[in-house]
Amino acid sequence: MADLPEANQWTPGVYQIETSDPVVGGPDGVTNLPIKQLTNRTLWLKGKIESLKTLADKVIQATERAAGMARIATKHAVKAGTETNTIVTPKTLADLYPFRGRNVYSQPGVYTWEVPSGVTKAWVVVIGGGGGGARSTTYPGPSGGSGGGIARKLVDVRDLTSITINVGAGGTGASTPDTRGGDGGASAFGNDLSATAGLGGRLDGKAPQGGTGLGGDENECIGFGGHPVGSARNTAFLGGAGGGGESGASWDDARKPQTPGHGGGGRGGSAAPDGADGRVTVQW
């Protein structure tokens, strides 16, 4: 007795034997037709079940090079660093760590930031260069250079491939007596936002106003230059502090401030310090 031949296929329907059909056996006989169709379906379903089992065997076995399946990591596991053998979804990462990368441009010059693939927004902070301090030993004395401006903004970069960045230099402090300080340089992130520079220290008893941010969600000034400390009856005056406060009022201190955008203080007994360079920070 032979078995019916089986085919791995899904038969659309199962034939109904009619009362008028003759009883015919064999692989092509009408009597065996419904049985063959059901057998074919059974074999087809068996193959599908085995395929699903093969996939099930791969759960938590997916790797960077091998296809497979894996569990979705919870936020708690990601924060705890125990997400091994699980998948961390982009949404989880975005919720826990809104920034994936960070570039800091702190040296004066022009740069090009290539927008990473998939990045649509970037948080940008732009700081202008600070002004250099003035130098003088006579009344009314030297003021400090003012600080640069600051602009902060969440910039939409979805339609951009690259953005030009400018970092302004700090202004040159006066090295010879009775000389004003040099102005700093402005900084910018493309055409979206910028920060004007701090101005150089003065010799007329006045102090320069600070720079400002332009185009940002937040626009601020680091600070104006400090006036000379003293009067016409007090010849032992001190040069005014630089905007921002790192380069304080002093007679003899040529140290350049390190905090971005701060102004250099005015001086009498030494060369005045340069203003601090600007900075542009991009986070995405």
ROFILO-985497 format. One record per residue (C-alpha): z, y, x. Coordinates in steps of 0.02 Angstrom, whole numbers, padded with zeros to 5 digits, always signed. Layout:
ROFILO-985497
ZYX
...
END
This chain:
ROFILO-985497
+00000+00000+00000
-00055+00166+00075
+00029+00336+00064
-00059+00485-00012
-00132+00605+00117
-00034+00768+00130
-00099+00944+00164
+00010+01090+00221
-00045+01213+00087
+00020+01299-00067
-00077+01232-00217
-00091+01369-00350
-00054+01250-00493
-00013+01069-00538
-00144+00977-00636
-00094+00913-00807
-00161+00740-00846
-00250+00748-01012
-00250+00611-01145
-00436+00593-01119
-00422+00564-00931
-00453+00387-00874
-00320+00306-00766
-00396+00313-00593
-00298+00278-00435
-00336+00312-00251
-00323+00472-00150
-00449+00564-00258
-00404+00483-00423
-00353+00596-00565
-00191+00502-00589
-00133+00548-00413
-00195+00729-00419
-00032+00808-00483
+00067+00705-00360
-00044+00765-00216
-00025+00946-00270
+00164+00931-00277
+00164+00841-00109
+00062+00981-00031
+00184+01109-00098
+00331+01011-00031
+00254+01002+00143
+00216+01190+00138
+00395+01230+00088
+00460+01116+00224
+00363+01216+00354
+00431+01380+00288
+00610+01316+00291
+00589+01257+00470
+00519+01427+00519
+00669+01513+00443
+00784+01395+00535
+00697+01438+00698
+00729+01623+00663
+00908+01587+00616
+00934+01499+00782
+00885+01661+00869
+01020+01769+00789
+01111+01870+00924
+00987+01805+01052
+00865+01950+01053
+00841+02031+01223
+00736+02172+01294
+00601+02045+01336
+00620+01912+01202
+00596+01936+01015
+00736+01883+00902
+00871+01945+00788
+01038+02028+00817
+01183+02101+00721
+01196+02289+00696
+01334+02367+00801
+01472+02462+00713
+01521+02637+00767
+01691+02571+00819
+01610+02442+00934
+01497+02572+01013
+01641+02691+01046
+01745+02548+01116
+01601+02485+01225
+01604+02312+01146
+01432+02314+01065
+01367+02172+01176
+01236+02061+01089
+01215+02185+00948
+01089+02320+00907
+01142+02503+00912
+01040+02599+00784
+00973+02775+00817
+01076+02841+00671
+01237+02773+00748
+01194+02853+00915
+01150+03018+00832
+01315+03019+00737
+01420+02977+00890
+01322+03060+01029
+01213+03203+00965
+01143+03236+01139
+01048+03105+01240
+01005+03210+01391
+01048+03372+01480
+00956+03481+01606
+01038+03627+01695
+00932+03758+01783
+01047+03862+01892
+00935+03921+02034
+00829+04077+02007
+00648+04036+01973
+00521+03973+01847
+00526+03794+01783
+00437+03684+01657
+00538+03574+01540
+00437+03427+01474
+00493+03388+01298
+00547+03204+01295
+00459+03089+01173
+00540+03087+01003
+00644+03244+01032
+00629+03370+00892
+00772+03490+00929
+00865+03551+01082
+01025+03652+01102
+00988+03788+01229
+01103+03912+01316
+01022+04054+01414
+01120+04169+01530
+01048+04322+01618
+01087+04365+01799
+01233+04482+01834
+01214+04653+01915
+01267+04686+02095
+01412+04802+02135
+01393+04979+02204
+01470+05037+02370
+01551+05203+02408
+01702+05276+02498
+01700+05444+02411
+01749+05504+02239
+01708+05460+02100
+01689+05289+02179
+01584+05133+02149
+01582+05040+01985
+01553+04855+01967
+01390+04781+01907
+01386+04724+01727
+01369+04545+01667
+01212+04472+01591
+01183+04424+01412
+01203+04252+01331
+01096+04174+01196
+01128+04006+01114
+01014+03919+00991
+00964+03751+00917
+00778+03762+00954
+00647+03665+00855
+00531+03584+00985
+00441+03456+00877
+00268+03536+00900
+00289+03573+01086
+00252+03466+01239
+00322+03581+01373
+00419+03744+01383
+00428+03872+01522
+00602+03918+01582
+00647+04074+01681
+00813+04090+01772
+00858+04267+01825
+00934+04304+01994
+01093+04402+02017
+01070+04583+02071
+01095+04628+02254
+01260+04709+02297
+01253+04871+02395
+01276+04842+02582
+01277+05024+02639
+01391+05165+02577
+01339+05277+02434
+01217+05149+02366
+01203+05082+02190
+01200+04898+02153
+01040+04808+02106
+01001+04749+01930
+00999+04564+01892
+00853+04467+01820
+00828+04412+01640
+00825+04228+01590
+00723+04147+01452
+00680+03983+01365
+00498+03998+01316
+00471+04129+01182
+00618+04071+01078
+00766+04153+01159
+00813+04257+01310
+00957+04349+01391
+00937+04518+01472
+01013+04549+01643
+01168+04642+01697
+01140+04812+01777
+01191+04867+01952
+01351+04964+01987
+01346+05154+01979
+01413+05300+02083
+01432+05435+01950
+01600+05385+01878
+01517+05284+01741
+01494+05097+01724
+01341+05003+01663
+01334+04914+01497
+01308+04727+01500
+01156+04625+01452
+01132+04544+01283
+01061+04386+01207
+00901+04394+01107
+00834+04272+00978
+00983+04155+00980
+01091+04087+00841
+01230+04165+00946
+01196+04321+01051
+01332+04390+01165
+01369+04497+01318
+01469+04434+01467
+01542+04607+01496
+01512+04785+01555
+01544+04841+01733
+01718+04904+01777
+01750+05087+01818
+01822+05132+01989
+02011+05125+01992
+02077+05295+02051
+02054+05483+02029
+02011+05641+02124
+02193+05652+02182
+02197+05469+02234
+02075+05436+02374
+02134+05257+02395
+02036+05200+02245
+01969+05027+02216
+01793+04981+02168
+01772+04933+01986
+01771+04750+01933
+01611+04659+01896
+01567+04619+01716
+01646+04456+01660
+01798+04475+01771
+01773+04348+01911
+01736+04484+02039
+01889+04593+02014
+01928+04772+02066
+01947+04778+02256
+01917+04881+02412
+01860+04743+02526
+01790+04581+02452
+01606+04534+02469
+01616+04363+02384
+01480+04331+02257
+01547+04270+02090
+01504+04090+02049
+01516+04096+01859
+01337+04118+01793
+01295+04295+01738
+01451+04381+01805
+01430+04549+01890
+01482+04592+02068
+01625+04715+02092
+01608+04888+02168
+01672+04907+02347
+01714+05037+02478
+01774+04947+02634
+01647+04804+02629
+01477+04767+02562
+01481+04745+02375
+01453+04568+02310
+01292+04515+02227
+01294+04474+02044
+01297+04290+01997
+01131+04207+01956
+01088+04165+01777
+01073+03990+01705
+00979+03895+01571
+01052+03736+01498
+00951+03619+01386
+01032+03476+01289
+00938+03356+01176
END
